[in-house]
Amino acid sequence: MISLYLHERTWLHRLEASHKLATLALLTIVLVPISQLVIWVAAILAVLILYLSLGRSALRQLKAYRPMLWMFMLIFAMQWWVASWELGLLVVLRMSTLILLANAVTLTSTLDDITDVFLWLMTPLSKLGIATEKIAFAMSLCIRFIPVLVNLLNALLEAWRLRGGGKHYWRIIAPMVIQSLVYSQHVADAVNARGGIPKN
């Protein structure tokens, strides 16, 4: 999971995690209601330029999302069949733009930084005696774990294709679940080895 963090310092690393998360939330609120295709095309191009500005390491991270192309194609086809191709393209552009934006934040923010932001947001809950450090750590860990699962899915799909598995991709569901549980156990062991969940 640490490998998903870009260790090569970029301009985005220098920004506070709180500022990046706030910008992501603001962009999501502003962009989601928009239904003009030209704006979403401009948005996805801007995101690609963002990754380009972060260097080759960031661009290589985009390869991990190749398995999602199948999902996007399916969503596009369903929306085209139900409504129109314009709506299908709009949905795909909207999802891919927001996913890549969120990924850019996690690539340039450490787990501790994201946890600190969540702890600050849940300050009122801590005054009520709620163990916010556990909630914050779990939330930040979930965010970090999403790219890991995408990479795992990519590896399983590649192995399936190399073995001539054909188009029966549903058969990798079981190995995906098993490997996810293995990863979860590794993360739990690593957390325990470092003294457990961080405290305030």
C-alpha positions in Angstrom: 0.0 0.0 0.0 2.9 2.3 0.7 4.0 1.9 -3.0 0.9 3.8 -4.1 2.2 7.0 -2.4 4.5 9.0 -4.7 7.8 9.4 -2.9 9.1 11.8 -5.5 8.1 15.2 -4.2 5.9 17.3 -6.4 4.2 20.6 -6.2 1.0 18.8 -5.0 2.9 17.3 -2.1 3.6 20.7 -0.7 -0.1 21.5 -0.3 -1.8 20.6 3.0 -3.9 17.5 2.9 -6.8 19.5 4.3 -6.6 21.9 1.4 -6.6 19.1 -1.1 -9.5 17.3 0.4 -11.5 20.6 0.7 -10.7 21.3 -3.0 -11.8 17.8 -4.0 -15.1 18.2 -2.1 -15.7 21.7 -3.6 -15.0 20.4 -7.2 -17.3 17.5 -6.6 -20.2 19.7 -5.4 -19.7 22.1 -8.3 -19.1 19.6 -11.1 -21.6 16.9 -10.4 -24.8 18.9 -11.2 -23.3 20.0 -14.6 -24.6 18.1 -17.6 -22.8 19.8 -20.4 -20.4 17.3 -22.1 -18.0 19.9 -23.2 -17.3 20.9 -19.6 -16.7 17.3 -18.6 -14.4 16.8 -21.5 -12.4 19.9 -20.4 -12.4 18.5 -16.8 -11.0 15.1 -17.7 -8.3 16.9 -19.9 -7.5 19.1 -17.0 -7.1 16.1 -14.7 -4.7 14.4 -17.2 -2.7 17.6 -17.4 -2.6 17.5 -13.6 -1.1 14.0 -13.7 1.3 15.1 -16.3 2.5 17.9 -14.1 3.2 15.3 -11.3 5.7 13.4 -13.5 6.1 9.9 -14.9 5.5 8.1 -11.7 2.0 9.6 -11.5 1.3 8.8 -15.1 2.3 5.2 -14.5 -0.4 5.0 -11.7 -3.0 5.5 -14.4 -2.3 2.0 -15.8 -3.8 0.5 -12.6 -7.2 1.7 -13.7 -7.3 -0.1 -16.9 -9.6 -2.8 -15.5 -12.2 -0.1 -14.9 -12.4 0.5 -18.6 -14.6 -2.6 -18.8 -16.9 -1.3 -16.2 -17.1 2.1 -17.9 -17.9 0.4 -21.2 -20.7 -1.5 -19.6 -22.1 1.6 -17.9 -21.9 3.5 -21.2 -23.7 0.7 -23.1 -26.4 0.5 -20.5 -27.0 4.3 -20.4 -27.0 4.4 -24.2 -29.6 1.6 -24.3 -31.8 3.2 -21.6 -31.4 6.8 -22.6 -28.8 8.1 -25.1 -25.1 7.8 -25.9 -24.6 11.4 -24.6 -25.9 10.4 -21.2 -23.6 7.3 -21.2 -20.6 9.4 -22.1 -21.5 12.0 -19.4 -21.7 9.4 -16.7 -18.4 7.8 -17.7 -16.6 11.2 -17.8 -18.1 12.2 -14.5 -17.0 9.0 -12.7 -13.5 8.9 -14.2 -12.8 12.5 -13.5 -13.8 12.3 -9.9 -12.0 9.0 -9.3 -8.8 10.3 -10.8 -9.0 13.5 -8.8 -9.5 11.5 -5.6 -6.6 9.3 -6.5 -4.3 12.3 -7.1 -5.0 13.4 -3.5 -4.1 10.0 -2.1 -1.0 9.8 -4.2 0.4 13.0 -2.7 -0.9 12.7 0.9 0.3 10.4 3.5 -2.0 8.2 5.6 -1.2 10.2 8.7 -2.0 13.5 6.9 -5.4 12.2 5.8 -6.1 10.8 9.3 -5.3 14.1 10.9 -7.8 15.8 8.6 -10.6 13.4 9.6 -9.7 13.8 13.2 -10.1 17.6 12.9 -13.4 17.2 11.2 -14.7 14.9 14.0 -13.5 17.1 16.8 -17.1 17.7 18.0 -17.6 13.9 18.3 -14.5 13.5 20.4 -15.9 16.0 22.9 -18.8 13.5 23.3 -16.4 10.7 24.3 -16.5 9.0 20.9 -13.2 7.3 19.9 -12.7 9.4 16.8 -9.1 8.3 16.3 -10.4 4.8 15.4 -13.0 6.1 13.0 -10.6 8.5 11.3 -8.0 5.8 10.9 -10.5 3.4 9.4 -11.8 6.1 7.0 -8.3 7.0 5.8 -7.3 3.4 5.5 -10.4 2.7 3.3 -9.4 5.5 1.0 -5.8 4.1 0.7 -7.1 0.6 0.2 -9.2 1.4 -2.9 -6.2 1.7 -5.3 -4.7 -1.5 -3.8 -7.8 -3.4 -4.7 -7.7 -1.9 -8.2 -4.1 -3.0 -8.6 -5.1 -6.5 -7.4 -8.0 -6.7 -9.8 -5.6 -5.6 -12.6 -3.1 -8.4 -11.8 -5.8 -11.0 -11.6 -7.3 -10.0 -14.9 -3.9 -10.0 -16.5 -3.2 -13.5 -15.2 -6.6 -14.7 -16.4 -5.9 -13.4 -19.9 -2.4 -15.0 -20.0 -3.9 -18.3 -19.1 -6.5 -18.2 -21.8 -9.4 -17.8 -19.5 -11.6 -16.2 -22.1 -14.4 -13.8 -21.3 -15.6 -15.5 -18.1 -14.2 -12.8 -15.9 -16.7 -13.6 -13.2 -14.5 -16.5 -12.2 -11.9 -14.2 -10.7 -14.4 -13.1 -8.0 -13.4 -15.8 -5.6 -9.7 -15.2 -5.9 -10.3 -11.5 -5.6 -12.2 -12.0 -2.3 -9.5 -14.3 -1.0 -6.6 -12.0 -1.9 -8.5 -9.0 -0.4 -8.9 -10.9 2.9 -5.1 -11.7 2.8 -4.3 -8.1 2.2 -6.6 -7.1 5.1 -4.8 -9.5 7.4 -1.4 -8.1 6.3 -2.6 -4.6 7.1 -3.9 -5.7 10.5 -0.6 -7.4 11.3 1.3 -4.2 10.2 -0.9 -2.0 12.4 -0.5 -4.3 15.4 3.3 -4.4 14.9 3.4 -0.6 15.0 1.5 -0.5 18.3 -2.1 -0.6 17.1 -4.4 2.2 16.0 -2.9 5.7 16.4 -4.1 7.6 19.5 -4.9 11.3 19.7 
